[in-house]
Amino acid sequence: MNNELTPRPSNLAGVLTRVAQREIARGLDHLAGQVVLATAQEQAEAGLAMTRAQHQHELALLQEQAAAELAVLHEHGRGVVASAGVQEVGAVSAAADAVAKAYPMVAPQVFKIVDAQATGAAITVMRF
């Protein structure tokens, strides 16, 4: 084998022409640019993933808060319905007492009506 034809690594720069050296330099610059671009893209994707995770966490917190507020409103509504039912039953009971005093013969039927309304009000409160 002829060792003179095989360039040594130390003499490689001398063997390459200036055009080849420029092409290699451009290729290396292009490769470096691609590495920088790939790194920036990976960082951007990681940032987006982190942002998505933060938004999902914030959304979960908002959902929990909304559920808690809804539960409070539901209990408040139950109280309003119960209060209205008690007032209605009280008013009907007072009217039934007045009717029973004025017409003693219909008192049993009137009190059955009042009992039915009280039962209906209790069922409504339980369903709510």
Secondary structure, DSSP 8 states (H G I E B T S, - for coil): --TTTS--GGGHHHHS-HHHHHHHHHHHHHHHHHHHHHHHHHHHHHHHHHHHHHHHHHHHHHHHHHHHHHHHHHHHHHHHHHHHHHHHHHHHHHHHHHHHHH-GGGHHHHHHHHHHHHHHHHHHHHH-
